[in-house]
Amino acid sequence: DHTMQSGHTPIASAVLLTGGQGSRLGGCAKSLLRLEGKPLVLRQLEALYEAGVQQIVVVTGFYHVEVEQLLSASKGSAPWAECVRTVRNPNPEHGQQSSVLQGLRALTQPFDLTLIVLVDQPLMTAEDYRECIDAHAARPSGTLIAYPRVDGKRGNPVALARQAVDAVLASGDTCRSYIERNKVLVHQYPSQNAHFLTDIDTLSDIENLRVLAGVNLQLP
């Protein structure tokens, strides 16, 4: 049962995925794309921290060294430093779902929900993450997983209750497969928030963002 006592703020954790190769971007680390001079991975950590997320696992992969160096260099002055730990996916070529499992296994503190966060959603803010946390807390009884649906499209991030995280890890399956097999546990909440749909895979995505949103991303 997930009913929140009135006044109980759900304890949120997050798995931040930075493991990809960025092959469609010409082999460049999406986590290191800069928006207003700041790498996306740092913007995401700040937004998650401001949203009240208490534990953040950053999963690295192809660009482990670069991401690790950036986080180490930033930790001294960052309010999120205490909340963040890094785990490395030793086989990032196995794809994003292998990184999700690495991140879920690395969660240690108690939590009510976990957000699966894509580093390449450049428009996400603390308010956006709070929208996800609130929608998960308000999900219908009997559901464990919540994600936004915007303009009929599935958005990110996905939020999983503790029981869903435990079930995924016990199943020996990927998070995506678990969700596909257990649709009855999923609450898709309607949202008008286009940030949930905006991600960066190609150079034309960067150009579209500049034209449509006036947002300039710089390659690392």
VENNOR-V593230 format. One record per helix or strand of 2 or more residues. SS is the DSSP state (H for helix, E for strand). FROM is the first residue (numbers start at 1). LEN is the number of residues. Records with the same first field share a line. If there is no record, write none. Layout:
# VENNOR-V593230
SS: FROM-LEN ; FROM-LEN
This chain:
# VENNOR-V593230
E: 12-6 ; 34-2 ; 38-2 ; 55-6 ; 84-5 ; 113-6 ; 145-6 ; 153-9 ; 186-5 ; 217-2
H: 23-3 ; 30-3 ; 40-11 ; 64-12 ; 81-3 ; 92-3 ; 96-11 ; 126-12 ; 162-10 ; 175-7 ; 183-3 ; 194-3 ; 203-11
